[in-house]
Amino acid sequence: MNKHVLAIIASFMLPMLFAPAVFADSGPVPRAALTSSIEDREPVDVVSHVPATSDHIYYFSELSGQAGRTIIHRWLHDDRNFGDVRFDIGGDRWRVWSRKQLTEDLHGDWRVQIVDAEDERVLRETRFTYGETATEAETEATPEAETEKTIPAAADEQEDSETNAEDDPDNDGQPPEATENHDPETAPELD
């Protein structure tokens, strides 16, 4: 095979390497990810465990064909609802994210659901753990051991949830105003 053919094959295979972590199908939620940060309206990484030293996590989702609908990011810990963040979807392709403040009394198993507000149908669910796990305890004993990807600690932000929306590509390249939604019980001051 020549280099050109190999380059074409590689361009099709490379996205498949990342598919299990972020990509789903082409349904209403083609992408969703827990991430340590959002830059340029995209997740910077994909995590499934948040270490005890971290005080927050973001949940990113890309929505397709949901214009005019309201979508919820529902944060659940031990099956208890710790906040619904609502988004009014303004285009056929829309990216949104929410941020959850974490404290040491919230260690354990978490789920984030993407819910259609109209019929309470769960469109996608992502699970993660927060706090020290057996793997972390073993890693402290043997620092040379390879560990699962975790996010760095950041204590400079104090908001409970933060959201933003993405532009519709059919909107002549003009992004709409950002949408800010907050849990009314814990809404921080906006900048």
Backbone bond lengths (Angstrom), bond angles and torsions (degrees), N, CA, C in turn:
res aa  C-N    CA-C-N  psi(-1)  N-CA   C-N-CA  omega(-1)  CA-C   N-CA-C  phi
1 M - - - 1.465 - - 1.524 109.35 -
2 N 1.313 114.41 147.12 1.456 116.61 177.77 1.525 110.78 -90.83
3 K 1.314 116.13 169.90 1.470 121.72 -176.06 1.520 112.01 -60.89
4 H 1.319 117.60 -35.34 1.469 121.32 -178.46 1.529 111.20 -64.37
5 V 1.311 116.87 -43.81 1.468 121.40 179.52 1.524 109.82 -65.61
6 L 1.336 117.27 -42.98 1.462 120.34 178.47 1.523 111.88 -62.91
7 A 1.320 117.22 -38.39 1.467 120.92 178.05 1.519 111.10 -63.85
8 I 1.320 116.98 -39.71 1.468 120.62 178.67 1.528 110.18 -66.01
9 I 1.315 116.77 -45.36 1.470 120.22 178.78 1.526 110.53 -61.16
10 A 1.330 117.05 -44.35 1.467 121.13 179.37 1.520 111.28 -61.97
11 S 1.328 117.83 -37.81 1.469 119.68 -179.24 1.518 111.94 -65.37
12 F 1.326 117.54 -26.86 1.461 120.25 176.64 1.519 112.08 -85.19
13 M 1.331 117.60 -30.41 1.460 121.85 -176.55 1.526 112.69 -81.61
14 L 1.324 118.71 -34.04 1.458 122.15 -175.97 1.524 113.07 -55.95
15 P 1.349 120.76 -47.75 1.459 118.83 178.98 1.526 113.66 -60.28
16 M 1.331 117.37 -28.21 1.460 120.40 -179.99 1.524 111.88 -66.68
17 L 1.334 117.68 -28.29 1.458 120.52 178.74 1.517 112.04 -62.16
18 F 1.331 117.33 -31.79 1.454 121.55 -177.81 1.525 112.19 -98.37
19 A 1.293 118.81 -4.83 1.459 122.82 -173.95 1.524 114.16 -56.47
20 P 1.334 121.53 -46.11 1.460 119.63 -177.13 1.527 113.63 -62.39
21 A 1.319 117.35 -30.05 1.459 120.03 -174.85 1.518 113.24 -78.44
22 V 1.321 118.18 -37.98 1.445 119.68 -171.78 1.521 113.00 -123.83
23 F 1.308 117.80 -39.27 1.453 120.68 -170.52 1.518 111.84 -90.05
24 A 1.306 115.69 144.22 1.459 121.78 175.03 1.519 106.55 -114.75
25 D 1.308 116.35 -127.81 1.450 120.71 176.14 1.520 108.59 -104.00
26 S 1.293 116.82 -169.09 1.459 119.37 -179.83 1.526 111.50 -92.68
27 G 1.318 118.11 21.28 1.455 122.74 179.06 1.519 111.82 -70.73
28 P 1.328 117.36 -154.23 1.463 120.75 -176.04 1.527 114.46 -67.77
29 V 1.348 118.00 -19.06 1.468 121.87 178.93 1.533 108.33 -129.62
30 P 1.343 117.59 82.23 1.461 118.80 -179.02 1.521 114.04 -67.46
31 R 1.353 117.89 -25.80 1.464 120.66 178.49 1.514 110.03 -141.15
32 A 1.341 115.09 143.45 1.461 121.81 172.93 1.524 107.29 -155.64
33 A 1.341 116.67 142.33 1.457 119.60 -178.38 1.519 111.17 -159.21
34 L 1.324 115.94 140.86 1.459 122.05 165.59 1.513 106.02 -82.38
35 T 1.327 117.06 136.99 1.449 120.46 -174.86 1.520 111.12 -148.18
36 S 1.316 115.99 155.31 1.461 120.49 179.42 1.519 112.10 -78.23
37 S 1.335 117.15 -20.13 1.454 120.16 -178.19 1.525 110.26 -163.81
38 I 1.324 114.85 161.31 1.466 122.49 175.29 1.529 106.84 -118.61
39 E 1.325 116.29 129.33 1.465 121.14 174.72 1.519 108.21 -133.05
40 D 1.311 116.53 133.03 1.462 122.00 -178.69 1.526 111.29 51.93
41 R 1.331 115.90 41.46 1.463 124.06 176.92 1.528 113.56 63.58
42 E 1.324 117.19 26.22 1.462 122.97 179.59 1.522 109.86 -136.29
43 P 1.345 117.54 148.51 1.470 119.97 175.34 1.525 110.02 -68.66
44 V 1.340 117.08 142.53 1.458 120.27 -179.90 1.528 112.15 -86.20
45 D 1.343 117.25 -20.20 1.448 122.40 179.28 1.525 107.91 -159.46
46 V 1.311 116.37 177.45 1.460 122.11 176.71 1.514 107.17 -127.93
47 V 1.331 116.53 125.16 1.460 120.66 -177.92 1.524 110.31 -126.12
48 S 1.331 115.45 155.43 1.464 120.90 174.17 1.527 110.76 -124.43
49 H 1.324 115.97 -7.05 1.465 121.34 177.66 1.531 109.07 -136.01
50 V 1.321 115.77 131.25 1.459 121.79 177.30 1.523 106.78 -110.11
51 P 1.328 118.09 119.73 1.464 119.77 -177.43 1.535 111.91 -69.18
52 A 1.303 115.31 159.25 1.466 121.66 -178.79 1.528 112.11 -60.38
53 T 1.317 118.02 -23.18 1.468 121.34 -179.60 1.526 113.25 -76.02
54 S 1.321 117.66 -12.63 1.469 121.18 179.44 1.520 110.31 -89.02
55 D 1.329 115.88 149.96 1.462 118.77 -179.35 1.528 113.52 -117.47
56 H 1.345 117.63 7.02 1.461 119.61 177.32 1.526 110.19 -163.04
57 I 1.326 115.12 166.21 1.459 123.25 176.94 1.529 107.57 -150.13
58 Y 1.325 116.77 150.55 1.463 122.31 176.75 1.530 109.59 -108.99
59 Y 1.321 115.39 150.48 1.468 120.76 171.20 1.516 107.33 -123.39
60 F 1.309 116.00 120.43 1.457 124.00 -177.85 1.523 108.74 -106.31
61 S 1.327 116.75 140.21 1.458 119.39 171.59 1.518 110.29 -145.40
62 E 1.316 114.05 143.01 1.458 121.65 173.17 1.520 106.76 -108.34
63 L 1.323 115.49 129.33 1.457 121.33 -176.72 1.522 109.48 -111.78
64 S 1.320 115.78 144.37 1.457 121.24 -178.03 1.529 109.44 -129.09
65 G 1.325 116.09 131.42 1.462 120.69 176.18 1.520 113.94 69.05
66 Q 1.324 118.40 25.10 1.464 121.70 -176.58 1.533 112.64 -112.92
67 A 1.328 117.89 16.83 1.471 121.75 -178.79 1.531 110.35 -54.67
68 G 1.338 115.15 134.76 1.458 121.09 179.03 1.524 114.40 85.21
69 R 1.307 118.04 -6.28 1.469 121.64 -179.09 1.529 109.51 -97.43
70 T 1.316 115.66 165.58 1.455 121.81 173.25 1.519 107.64 -111.49
71 I 1.328 114.84 128.71 1.458 122.22 -178.63 1.532 107.64 -118.20
72 I 1.311 115.82 146.66 1.468 122.15 -177.84 1.526 109.83 -119.64
73 H 1.333 116.67 137.19 1.459 122.10 162.83 1.523 104.82 -95.86
74 R 1.313 117.14 116.38 1.476 122.28 -179.04 1.529 108.65 -108.56
75 W 1.340 116.12 118.76 1.465 123.22 -178.72 1.530 108.52 -95.66
76 L 1.343 117.71 118.15 1.461 123.05 -176.76 1.528 110.73 -121.77
77 H 1.338 115.34 132.47 1.465 122.24 175.90 1.521 106.97 -128.41
78 D 1.338 116.63 121.62 1.469 121.61 -176.39 1.531 110.50 51.70
79 D 1.321 116.95 43.18 1.468 125.20 178.88 1.530 113.88 63.30
80 R 1.319 117.36 13.24 1.468 121.88 175.92 1.528 108.71 -103.61
81 N 1.320 117.34 132.69 1.453 121.74 -178.46 1.526 110.08 -74.64
82 F 1.341 115.99 120.09 1.455 121.92 178.40 1.518 111.82 -106.59
83 G 1.313 117.30 18.87 1.451 119.91 174.17 1.512 114.15 139.11
84 D 1.319 115.20 135.40 1.455 123.55 172.20 1.520 107.64 -109.93
85 V 1.319 116.27 128.45 1.458 121.52 175.77 1.521 106.37 -113.55
86 R 1.339 116.03 117.78 1.461 122.02 -173.74 1.528 111.28 -96.93
87 F 1.331 114.32 142.60 1.463 121.63 178.68 1.528 108.99 -130.22
88 D 1.312 117.07 128.57 1.456 122.20 169.91 1.521 106.33 -89.65
89 I 1.305 117.46 116.74 1.455 122.16 -172.38 1.529 109.42 -85.00
90 G 1.321 116.26 123.19 1.457 121.54 -172.48 1.511 115.53 -104.38
91 G 1.316 119.65 5.35 1.457 120.68 -179.48 1.515 111.25 -160.48
92 D 1.328 115.60 169.16 1.465 120.38 -178.98 1.525 112.76 -69.62
93 R 1.323 117.21 -26.66 1.460 121.84 172.50 1.521 106.11 -123.90
94 W 1.323 116.20 115.83 1.461 120.59 -173.34 1.519 108.43 -139.21
95 R 1.326 117.17 131.16 1.461 121.66 176.89 1.520 108.45 -108.95
96 V 1.324 116.20 134.27 1.464 121.87 178.75 1.524 108.69 -136.97
97 W 1.329 114.86 157.81 1.453 119.08 174.06 1.512 109.78 -149.85
98 S 1.325 114.23 154.50 1.459 120.82 175.19 1.525 107.75 -130.18
99 R 1.301 114.83 160.58 1.469 121.88 -176.99 1.518 108.18 -126.82
100 K 1.314 117.05 135.13 1.460 121.69 -179.81 1.516 109.77 -118.25
101 Q 1.325 115.53 124.22 1.460 122.28 173.70 1.523 107.67 -74.80
102 L 1.331 117.25 133.41 1.460 122.55 -178.69 1.521 109.63 -119.88
103 T 1.319 115.81 139.23 1.461 121.99 176.89 1.525 108.54 -125.84
104 E 1.336 116.33 162.14 1.465 119.41 -172.71 1.526 113.87 -61.89
105 D 1.322 118.64 -21.53 1.465 119.79 177.47 1.534 112.07 -78.67
106 L 1.329 117.57 1.14 1.467 121.48 -179.00 1.536 112.75 -110.09
107 H 1.342 117.47 19.69 1.467 120.20 178.26 1.519 109.53 -62.74
108 G 1.320 115.65 151.33 1.458 120.77 175.71 1.520 112.33 127.81
109 D 1.321 114.46 -157.12 1.462 121.77 -175.77 1.522 111.63 -87.70
110 W 1.327 115.24 135.72 1.456 123.53 -179.63 1.521 109.85 -127.89
111 R 1.331 115.18 156.45 1.461 122.99 170.78 1.515 107.50 -135.83
112 V 1.330 115.96 145.00 1.456 121.21 170.74 1.515 105.89 -122.64
113 Q 1.327 115.61 125.46 1.458 120.72 179.65 1.519 109.90 -109.75
114 I 1.316 115.35 144.59 1.458 121.79 169.38 1.520 104.83 -102.00
115 V 1.340 115.93 116.32 1.462 121.86 -170.66 1.525 110.09 -120.32
116 D 1.322 116.78 136.23 1.463 122.14 171.76 1.527 106.19 -76.61
117 A 1.333 117.68 117.97 1.466 121.49 -174.63 1.527 112.63 -65.28
118 E 1.320 117.68 -27.43 1.464 120.58 -176.61 1.525 112.83 -67.55
119 D 1.326 116.78 -45.76 1.468 119.31 -176.07 1.528 113.61 -120.38
120 E 1.349 117.56 7.73 1.468 123.74 179.49 1.536 112.27 59.98
121 R 1.316 116.87 23.74 1.462 121.53 178.00 1.526 108.99 -77.78
122 V 1.345 116.58 130.92 1.455 121.81 178.07 1.530 107.58 -81.43
123 L 1.342 115.52 118.55 1.459 121.40 -179.10 1.521 111.85 -88.40
124 R 1.321 116.63 -27.13 1.469 121.64 -177.74 1.520 108.13 -164.83
125 E 1.309 116.69 148.46 1.464 121.78 176.00 1.519 108.88 -137.27
126 T 1.335 115.84 138.14 1.459 122.17 177.98 1.519 107.89 -128.40
127 R 1.319 116.09 135.60 1.464 121.57 -179.29 1.517 110.91 -108.60
128 F 1.348 115.68 149.00 1.461 120.49 173.47 1.512 108.88 -153.86
129 T 1.338 115.69 163.86 1.456 121.42 174.93 1.519 108.69 -114.64
130 Y 1.318 114.47 149.26 1.462 121.21 177.88 1.517 108.53 -126.49
131 G 1.322 116.19 131.06 1.460 121.11 177.51 1.510 111.41 107.66
132 E 1.322 115.35 -178.16 1.457 121.47 -176.79 1.518 110.86 -70.45
133 T 1.312 115.27 136.41 1.463 121.68 176.53 1.519 108.43 -117.83
134 A 1.309 117.20 173.41 1.463 121.10 177.27 1.525 110.14 -58.39
135 T 1.347 116.93 -37.88 1.460 120.88 179.23 1.522 110.82 -61.21
136 E 1.335 118.56 -42.63 1.456 121.39 179.02 1.527 111.01 -65.75
137 A 1.322 117.63 -41.09 1.457 121.01 179.91 1.528 109.90 -62.94
138 E 1.348 117.42 -41.14 1.457 121.05 177.71 1.523 110.35 -66.08
139 T 1.331 117.58 -38.25 1.453 121.96 -179.27 1.528 110.69 -63.72
140 E 1.335 116.97 -38.37 1.462 119.66 178.03 1.517 110.83 -62.29
141 A 1.336 117.14 -34.56 1.457 121.37 179.31 1.524 111.17 -75.16
142 T 1.337 117.32 -33.58 1.457 122.09 179.41 1.522 108.94 -129.23
143 P 1.338 117.83 85.16 1.454 121.33 -173.87 1.521 114.89 -60.49
144 E 1.345 118.11 -22.03 1.452 118.88 -178.91 1.532 112.91 -77.75
145 A 1.319 117.62 -8.76 1.465 120.85 -179.29 1.526 110.61 -67.18
146 E 1.327 114.55 145.40 1.469 119.62 177.63 1.519 108.47 -78.90
147 T 1.338 117.29 135.50 1.454 120.87 -177.67 1.513 110.47 -118.80
148 E 1.319 115.51 163.89 1.460 121.51 176.63 1.520 108.75 -69.24
149 K 1.314 116.89 153.02 1.465 121.28 -177.21 1.522 110.17 -64.54
150 T 1.321 115.81 129.50 1.453 121.12 177.28 1.515 108.73 -127.65
151 I 1.310 116.73 167.82 1.448 119.96 -177.74 1.515 110.63 -100.15
152 P 1.321 117.36 152.21 1.464 120.03 179.26 1.523 111.59 -73.99
153 A 1.325 115.59 156.71 1.456 120.45 177.32 1.520 109.44 -74.83
154 A 1.314 115.97 145.02 1.466 121.54 175.03 1.509 107.69 -147.94
155 A 1.305 116.46 115.75 1.459 120.04 -175.50 1.522 112.39 -108.86
156 D 1.334 117.11 8.49 1.460 118.93 -174.48 1.522 113.85 -85.54
157 E 1.322 119.66 -12.83 1.456 121.37 179.84 1.525 109.17 -107.10
158 Q 1.312 116.99 139.96 1.450 120.36 -175.05 1.527 113.75 -120.35
159 E 1.319 118.70 7.64 1.458 120.89 -177.30 1.522 110.90 -76.63
160 D 1.334 117.46 148.58 1.453 121.70 176.40 1.517 111.75 -82.92
161 S 1.306 116.96 -37.47 1.454 118.68 177.09 1.508 108.96 -151.06
162 E 1.308 114.64 144.94 1.455 120.52 -179.98 1.519 106.52 -141.03
163 T 1.303 117.71 135.90 1.451 119.65 -178.48 1.509 110.06 -134.10
164 N 1.298 114.01 159.35 1.446 119.79 175.98 1.514 107.66 -153.59
165 A 1.307 117.69 160.28 1.451 121.90 -177.91 1.516 109.47 -124.43
166 E 1.306 116.36 160.77 1.457 122.81 -177.23 1.517 110.20 -112.76
167 D 1.317 114.04 156.28 1.452 121.01 -177.16 1.514 112.84 -74.50
168 D 1.316 116.12 156.59 1.451 124.72 174.44 1.525 106.53 -84.95
169 P 1.352 119.42 123.59 1.454 120.10 -177.04 1.528 113.11 -63.96
170 D 1.316 118.41 -17.11 1.465 122.05 178.03 1.514 112.03 -86.97
171 N 1.317 117.51 10.62 1.456 122.19 -175.10 1.528 111.17 -100.95
172 D 1.331 117.46 38.13 1.458 123.80 178.59 1.531 112.68 54.18
173 G 1.320 117.11 29.21 1.454 120.72 177.36 1.508 115.01 75.14
174 Q 1.328 118.59 4.62 1.456 121.45 -179.05 1.524 109.30 -95.90
175 P 1.338 118.66 112.19 1.464 119.30 179.34 1.523 110.99 -71.66
176 P 1.334 117.19 145.45 1.460 120.20 175.37 1.517 109.53 -73.96
177 E 1.312 115.99 172.09 1.458 119.26 174.44 1.516 108.41 -63.93
178 A 1.319 116.14 147.26 1.457 120.40 179.20 1.515 109.97 -66.02
179 T 1.322 116.20 144.43 1.447 122.42 178.07 1.513 108.67 -97.97
180 E 1.301 118.13 125.99 1.457 122.16 177.45 1.522 108.31 -113.24
181 N 1.316 116.88 123.27 1.458 122.72 177.91 1.513 107.95 -130.41
182 H 1.314 116.27 138.17 1.456 119.99 -178.92 1.525 109.79 -139.73
183 D 1.309 114.95 150.76 1.453 121.47 173.68 1.537 106.36 -63.04
184 P 1.345 118.80 121.14 1.460 120.05 -174.14 1.530 113.99 -60.34
185 E 1.305 117.88 -25.79 1.463 119.51 -178.95 1.527 112.13 -76.87
186 T 1.338 116.70 -26.95 1.460 119.93 -174.80 1.520 111.74 -126.08
187 A 1.318 118.40 22.19 1.467 121.15 -175.07 1.529 110.54 -63.77
188 P 1.353 115.80 125.26 1.467 119.06 176.45 1.509 110.12 -83.07
189 E 1.325 114.99 169.67 1.454 118.95 173.97 1.522 108.16 -70.25
190 L 1.307 116.49 141.09 1.460 120.59 178.75 1.516 109.00 -90.02
191 D 1.351 114.74 146.57 1.464 120.02 177.87 1.502 110.85 -69.36
